[in-house]
Amino acid sequence: MGKFGGRGYHLLRLLLEQPGVEVKAVCDLLEDRCQLAQKTTVSAGQPKPDAFFPDDRAFEKLCDPDDLDLVVTATPWRWHVPVCVAAMKNGHHAANPSPRRVTLDECWEMVETAEKMKRHCVMLENCCYGRTEMMVLNMVRQGLLGDLVHGEAGYMHELRDDRELLGPDAEVRWRLDHMIRRDGNLYPTHGLGPVAQCMNINRGDQFDHLVSMSTASQGLNVFYASRFGDKHPLATRKYKCGDVNTTMIRTKNGRTITLGHGTQLPRPYTRINMVQGTLGIVQGYPDRIALESHSRGHTWEPIDKYQSKYEHPLWKKMIREAQGKGHGGMDFMEFHRLVECLHQGTEPDMDVYDAAAWSAISELSERSVAKRSKSLDVPDFTRGRWKKNKPLGIIGG
């Protein structure tokens, strides 16, 4: 485990539940966090792992040993690439939560390192393993919605009083720095990942180009003025990130995706989770479906009506183990699949090309916003292999 913090502790416990996993080392800026990780590992019946601290390059020492198979990092975004690159250059597979990278250069660095070292570099996009998301993937694969035409997704999550904005020190307030400096879709993959899998992105289709625009930024100033007073530095600071960003993506095969981002205004949580096909539509929050075969698609039905037939096989098999273990069980499922693929020697469900394509939307959206919503091409990180790659299977790659 590289960079063991709050999120890292959660992931550690999930890893310790997976058969055939031995935690060999942990790393964090703080010694007490490493000690907690060691204690947790020993309590699970494993030997005490090595600990690496206290500076922010300690992960390089963690990656040195040759007896590691996988390095998992759970850091602020800026450390995802350095940790994963160090892991792969030392011969280890790498994995981290979303988003994988912030810049296009980092996307290419990860792809080229993974190819050169022949290592897996997996983005742990847990939302692809949600029970509803996987059921919708099953519906799409079985043709219930017909040919997919359009999708809508997003990360609409009110974060104004989150510790990543108001934490006690800069290391904790890492998300605030992004809102001050950047304007675009800062967190694309939670919503985009499941829709991209349904549309076979990198496996028969490919993102082609996008346009993006943002609203003005007002939400944080208004909120912090009401909480701390209108003279408070948080209330008077200028935030570059617009309150709502909308990005539109067109694929090589003529599909479209509308992707939203909004974390600075009062609102209920949603990732939207909509896919539209020629025979029907599914939409989340709340989960519902409308089909041509039922009132010509004019009436919404609860998606639960179709669950017995279209429940994803993985959820049918693992529901008892997964329930209650992180975001409705999706966190457990992502590690179950990652460990299973590594043990079996099969391709992971999300590879380095998926991570690059989904994460690239972030910088591209920023560039488009800065150029009055100019249309920008999305790089083909597969270098043409998307045309021959097989679609993601129902169970895995």
Beta strands, then each sheet from edge to edge (+ up, - down):
strand 1: 25-27
strand 2: 50-52
strand 3: 70-72
strand 4: 93-97
strand 5: 121-124
strand 6: 148-156
strand 7: 207-214
strand 8: 245-251
strand 9: 256-262
strand 10: 274-277
strand 11: 280-283
strand 12: 288-291
strand 13: 301-302
strand 14: 376-377
sheet 1: 1+ 2+
sheet 2: 3+ 4+ 5+
sheet 3: 13+ 12- 11+ 10- 6+ 9+ 8- 7+ 14-
end
